[in-house]
Amino acid sequence: MTRTTMPWFENLTDSVTALGAAALEAQRAWQAAQITTHHYDYPRLRPREGTVTDPGRHLGAPPVYPLDDVIAVLATFHMAHEQALRKVFTTAALSYGYGAAWAIQQVIDGHQPAAVELTVMGPGSFVIPDGLAPVPPAMPALDRWTGAKRFEQARQRMESADMANEHAAALADEDYLADHEASAMHDAETAADDLPDAAFAYGRLAETALRYALLDTRHPHGR
């Protein structure tokens, strides 16, 4: 049986699994970048007091510390790399979570899509369907599934992180923040840090939930 002749639900499941695999690779890359960035943390490194003289600098200029200078440059590059990969992971994780939720809703509503439908913005970047924004809705049709409680908890965790992210972004757009607003923005940013992990955890449970939602469909096919 070729992929083009496979049942629609097999292709749909493969579509969600591919989104999950992409999110996993992005997570691994981001975690590796975090480790690399930590290697250039100043408190971890033993300082070297040696200096070099630059004849082109004016008399009385502060000394040049080659180790400090290079570490500062490396730390800057690695931090930028880590932040870029965190964005990639966030996008991939959200696409996974939302894509799996979209597939579940389609199955529950009696449709037979052969793949997750997401509008492509660029390589690895998708537009989330309006019906799932800002977070997927609760799905009472899955209440009999043994993982329903964990699934709903994962959805609520994702929702909390998403709301915190929106709140932090709104405060960041303000021209002036009072002390209490700056503190609130910091708290929101801290809570929003959980968004990619929360979306990935939701996606994994949603992928399992999709298989449950497809049980009645698979049964006549002996799958």
N, C-alpha and C positions, 0 to 999 in steps of 0.2 A: 504493500500500500504506500503510495507516494504522499508527500505532504499535502499536495493539492486535493487528494481524495480522502484525506483523513477527516473524521467527523469534526464539525465546527467546534465542539467543546474541547477537543484535544488541541486544536490550534489556539483557541482562546486561553486555555491553561498554559500553553507554551509561551504565549505572548506575555502573560503575567510573570511567569518564571524568568523570562528574559529581562524584564524590568527589575526583578529582584536581583538577578545576577549582576546587572549593571550597577545597582545601588551598593551591592556588596564590594565590588571592585573599587568603587569610589570611596567607600568607607575605609578599606584597607590602605588606599593611597593616602587618605587624609591622616589616618593614624600613624603611618610611617613618617609623614611630614611633621607631625607633632613630636615624635621621638627625635627626629633630626634637629628640629628647632631647639629642643631641650638641651641637646649637646652643646649648644652655643649660649647657654645661660651663664651670665657672668659669675654668679655665686658658685657655680660648679667648677669653674676653671681656676687653676692656680696662677696668680698674676706673675708676669715677668717684668721686672723693673727696667730692663735695658731700653735705651733710647737710641735714635739715630739723629744725625745732624743734617739739616737741609741748608746748604749754603745759599739757597735762593730766598730764604726767609729772613725777615728783618731782625736786627739785633734785639734781644729781649723777648722774642716770640717764645711761647711755651714749647717744651720739648715734644718730639714726636715719639710716641710709643707704638712700635710696629705691631705688636701682638694685639693691643687694644684696638688699633685702627682696623686691622683685618677682621677681628671678631665682630666689631660693630657692623662692618659691611656684610659679613656672612649672616649675622643675626637678622639684619634688615631683609636680605634676600630670602632667607628661610621663613621668616614670619609672613612675608608677602606670599610665598609659595603655599604655606599652610592655610592662609586665609582664602586663597584662590581654590584650593582643593576642598576646603570646607564648603564653599559655595557650590562646587560641583557635586559634592555628596548630598548637600541639602536638596538640590534640584532633583538628583536621581532618586533620593529617598521619597520625596514628595510625589514624584511621578509614579513610583512603585505603589505607594499607599493609595493614592487617588485612582491610579489605573486599575488596581485590584478591586477597589470599592465600586468603580464604574462597572466592571465586569459582573460583580455580584448583583448590582441593581438591575442590570440588563437581564440576567438569568431569572431573577425574582419576578421581573415584569413580563416574562415569557418571550423575550427576544432571543435571537441566536447569532450574536456577532462572532465572526471568525477571528477577531483580534481586538485588542484594546484600541479605542479611538482617542488619540491625543494629537492636537495640532503642534507641528514642529516649529520651534522658534530658531533652532540652530542645532549643531551637533550636541546631543545629550541634553537638550533643553526643550521642554514641552509646555504648552498652555493647559492649565487644569480646566476641565469642563465646568461650566457655570453651575451645573446642578450639584457639584461637589465642593464648591467654594463657600466659605473659607475652609471648612472641614467637612468630611463626609457625614451624612446624617446617621442617626441610630437606625438599626435594621431589625425591627421586631420579628421579621420573618425568620430570623436565625435563632430565636429564643430557645428552641429545643436542642440546639447544638451544644455539646458539652463545653465548648470553648467560648460560648456567648458572653459570659461575664468578663473574662479576660479581654475579649475583643472590645467590649464596650469600655472597659477601663483604659485600654490602649487608645481608643478614640478620644476619650476625655483628656488623657495625657497630651495627645497631639493637639487637641483644641486649646488647652491651657497654654501650651508653648506658642501656638500660632497667635493667640490673643496677645500674649506678652510681646511677641515680635511686632505686631501691628502697633501696639501702644508705644513701644520703644521708638519705632520709626516715626510715629506722629510727634513725639516729644523732640526727637532729633531735628525735625523740620522747623521747630520754633526758633525765632531769632534770639530770644532771651528766656532763660529758665531760672526761676527762683530756686533757692537751696533745696526746698522740699521737692520741687519738680526734678531737679538734677538727681536727687536721691532716688526718686521714683523711676527715672529713666535707667539708672544703674541697676535697680532691682529688676526692671522689666527685661533689660538686656541679659542679665544673669539667667532669668527664667527662660528667655528665648534661646539660650545656648542649647537647650534640650531638644529643639525642634527637629534637627536632622535625625538624631537617634530615636526620638519619639515617632517620627514618620516611618522610619525603617522598621521599628518594632511593630507598628500598626500594619505595615505592608506584609510582614511575615504572617501575622495572624489572619489578615485579609486573604492571603493566598490559600491558607488552609480552609478558611470559611468558604471560599469559592468552590473548593472541592466538595465541601459538604452541600452547598447549594446545588451542585451538579449531580448529586447522588441519584435522584430519580431519573435524570436524563441519561446517565451512564448505564443504569441497570439493564434496560432493554438491549444494550449493545454488549453486555457482558464485560463491562469495564469498571 
